[in-house]
Amino acid sequence: MFSFEWPWLALLAFVPLLVWLLPETEQARPALRLPTFKLMSGEQQTQYRRSFPWLWFIVWLALVGAAMRPQWLGEPITVPQEGREIMIAVDLSASMDETDMRLNGLPVNRLTMLKYVLQDFIDRRVGDRLGLILFADTAFVQTPLTFDRETVKQMLDEAVLGLVGDKTAIGDALGLAAKRFKDKDDSNRILILLTDGQNTAGNITPREALEVAKQTGIKVYTIGIGADEMEVRSFFGTRRVNPSADLDERLLTAIATETGGQYFRAKDTQQLTNIYKILDQMEPVEDDPVQLRPQQALFYWPLAFALGLSILISGLPMLTQVVGGFKRAQ
């Protein structure tokens, strides 16, 4: 919806009319001296004198329009009255490339399955502020806490294996989330940590990061990704192996339990989907939300028009002379 922030400034549009209605004094002089005016012919000067005031009046109207601060109000966005902030930490270690998951009947790696299911979870968190942390050799914030769910989904979709290394820094991911939540007051601080391995890298141990998280008041839900059985073909035939042998379930359970959260095990796509549904029930979207409308400023359009028309008016006599000389040369 289009609107003006200061519509009362429209009264300034009549100022030039009031000035023109004032009686002229005997010593009145032209308000603007234009040296290039003499370049025009007599007929051109007459036409220019007639249109000159009206052209500058249009410039004035454009400036008044810019001063009124035109803006476009977007569609309402639902925002909870009580802040709920959820950080999602996603493991990008090399083991996430293990193809032990199936999606729509096709074999896929763990990261592809995680992205697919997590997109739907993000869609349902209407009104929550979401953030995205990616970790491997270390951890970094890919998307700060925001109400813009589409951006979070896009950043998740663009995450690739090897972006941060090949190892797993669970401590760094937990510590970074605690740091991000430290300065947030009056909010429900939730971290959803998804990994398929054990801590093998990082600048801070998981136990140290856990103590910081407990002091910060973060509730952590940990999810262990990976099948517990798959068939591997070799020269000696087919054998069954556990692709999740390195998953440190004891650590993930401790992190979740000591922060008031819960540990989940996702062995396939359906289990991960069910986990997110459980999280929706455990951390429901806030009731009685308020609505905000994003604003987009449009004042620069009339301002640019006024500037362009001013340049055109000032250079019109010279432009007329150049065009006339070109025609005579032909």
N, C-alpha and C positions, 0 to 999 in steps of 0.2 A: 504494500500500500504506500502511495506517495503522500508525503506531507511536508510541512515547513515547521522548523523548530521555533522560529521567531516570526510568525506571520504578521505581527503588528508593524514590522518594519516596512510593510508595503505602503504605508503612508508617505514614505520618502519619495515615492515615485512622482508625487505631485509638486515636489520642490522646484524643479525647473519651470513648471507652468506658472508658479507664483512669481518666480524671478522675471519671467518674460512679461507678466502683467504689470510689473512695476513701471511707473512713468520714467522715461529717460531724462537725464539731466542735460544741460547745455554742453557740458564738457565730456559727454559720454564718448568712449573710445571702443574700438573693437576688443572683444575679450580675448581673442587669440590671433596672433600674427603668423601667417603662413607664407614664408618666402617663396615657396614653389607655386603659389597661386598665380603669379604673373606669367607662368609658362603656358597657361591655358588661354584659349581664344576667348573673344568676348561672349559668344553664345555659350561656351562651356562654363565661363565664369558665372553667367546668369543662372544656368541650371544648377551649378554647384552651390550658389548662394541660397537657392530655394530649398535644396535638399540637405544642406549643411546642418541646420539646427535639428532636423528630424533624425539624422543619422546619429548625432551625439545624444539625442534623447533615447534612442534605442540602446546605445551603450550604457547610459545611466540606468535604464530599466534592467539590463542584464546584471549590472553591479548590485542593484537593489535585490534582485532575485538571488544572487550569490550570498548577500548579507542575511537574507531570510533563512539561510541554512536549509536548503531542500535536502530531503533524505528519503530513502526507501526502507520501509519496515518489512522485514521478512516474516516468514511463517512463525507462529509462536513455538517456543521451545519449552518443554516441561522441565522444571527444576525442583528438586525436593527442598522442603523447608528445613529439614534436618540434614546436614551434609553427610553423604555417604561416599567415601572415596576408596576406590579399589585399584590397587596396583597388580598387574599381571606380569610375572617373571617367567620368561620362556627360555628353555635350554637350547642352545645352538651348537652343542658339542658334536664331534664327529659321529658319535654313536646314534645320534638322532637320524642318521641316514639309513639305519637298519630297516630293511623292508620286511617287517613282520606284522604289518597291519593291512586291512582290506577296506576299501572304500568303494561302495556301489559294485561290489563283486570283484574289484581289481586290486592287485597287490600294490601298496604304496608305502613309503617310508613313514616314520613316526612324525616327522615335522609336518608333512603334507596332511596327515590325518588330524593332527592337533589344530592346524590352521582352519581346516574345514569345520570342525565342531566348535571351535572357539568363536568363529565369526557369528554363529547363531546366538551364542551366549552374550556377546557384546551387543547384538541387536536388541536383546530383551532388557538390557540394563538402562532403560529410558529414565533420564533424570539423574543418574549417578555420574560422578566424575571418574573417568577411567584413565589409567596410565599404563605404559608398556616398558618393561625392562627386558633387555636381551643379555644373556650371559654365556660365556664359554671360558676362555682363559681369564677373563675379567668380566665386569658387568658395566653396562651404561644405560642411561635412560633414552630410549628411542622416542617416546612420546610422553611429555609431562602430563600431569593430571588435567583432564579437559572434559567438557560436556560433549565435545565433537566426536561422536562414536565413529563416524565415517573415516576420520583421520586415523583413529586407532586401528581400525580394520585395514586401512590401506598400508600403514606402517608394518603391521603384522604380516600382511600378504607379501610385502617387499623384503622381508627378512629371509636371508639365505644362510645355508650352512657354511662355516668357515669365515663368516664375517668378523667374528671376535676370536677365532682360534679353534682348537680341536678339543681342549680339555673342559673341565667342569668346575666353575668357581661358585659353588652354592653359597659359601660364606659372603662373598662379595655381593651377590644378588640380594641376600637378606639384609646385609649392612647398608647397601645403597637405598633400599626401600625404607629402612628405618631412618636414614638421613633425610629422605624426601618428606617423610611424615612428621619429622621432629618439630617443624615450625607450624604445623597445621593444628588449629584448636577447634574444639567443638565439632569433631567429625568422627564417624565410624571408620577406623583405619583397618582396611582389609588387604592382605596380600595373598594372592593365589600363585603358588610356586610350582611349576611343572618341570620335571626332570626325569631322565632315564638312567642316571648313574650315581656316582658318589663324588664327593669333593676331592678333586685332584689338582687344583690350582687356586690362585687368588692371593690377595694381600691380607686377608683376615680369615681366621678359622670359623667354621660354622658355629662352634660353641661361643666364641667371642661375639659374633654377630647376633646370636640368639639372646645373649644377655642385654645387648643394646636394644633389640626388638622388644624385649619384655619391659625395659625401662620406658620405652617410647609408647607402649600400650598398643602394639600391633597384634591383630589376630591373624594367624597364618594358617591357610589351608594348603596342604602339600598334596601333590598328585604324582604318583610314580607311573611313568609311561613305559609300555613294552610288554610284549607277549611273554608267557612263561614257558612256551614250548613251540618249536618250529622244526621242520625237516630240512636237513642240509644234505645235498648230494655231493659225493666225493668219488675218488677212484675206486674205493672199496664198497661203494653202494650208498644207500640212504640211511642216515642216522638222525635221531632226535636230540636237539640241544636246547638249552635254556638261554635265550638271547638277553635275558635280563639278570644274568648272574651277578653283574656289577652293581645292581640297584641297591643303594643303602637304605633299606626300609626302616632300619632302626633309627637312623639319623632323622629321616623325614617324619617318622612318628613322634620323636622327641620334640622336634621343632613345632609341630602342630599342637601336641598336647600341652606343652609348657606355655604356649601363647593363647590357649583357649580355643584353638581351632580343631581341625580333624585331618587325619591322613586318609587318602583314598588311593586305591589301586586300579589303574585303567589298563586292562590287558587287551582290549580291542576297542573299536569305534563305538559300539553300543554302550559299553561300560563308561567311556568318557562322556558320552551324551547324557547318560543317567546321572553322572556325578554333577554335571552342570545344572541339571534340574534340581538335584538335592541342594546345591548351593543357592539356587533361586529361592528355595523354601527356607533355608537357614538364614539367608541374608536378603529378605524380600525388599523390593523397591518401596521407597517411602510412600505413605498415604498422604492425601491432601497436598499435592504438589502445587507450586505456583508456576505461572507462565511468564516467560520473558520473550521479547521480540528483538532479534538482531537488527541493528541499524547500519545502513550503508550511506555515507555522506555523498552528496551529488553536487555540492556547491562549485566544484572545479569546472563543471560544464558551462554554466553561465559566465563564470569568471574567464575561462578560456575564450568564449565567444566575444566577450567585451574587449579583451586584449586584441584578438584578431581583427575585430571591426575597427578598433582605434588605429591600428597600424595601417589598415586599408584606407581609412579616411585621410590620414596624414600623408600617405603616399599616392593618393589618387591623382592630384595634379601632375606629378612627375610621371606616373604611369600613363596618363592620358597623352602627355607630350611624347613619350617614347613610342606609344602605339601610333600616334599621328605621324611621327617621323618615319616609322617603318612603312606605313601606307604610302607616304609621298615618295619614298625610295623605290617602291615597286612601280 
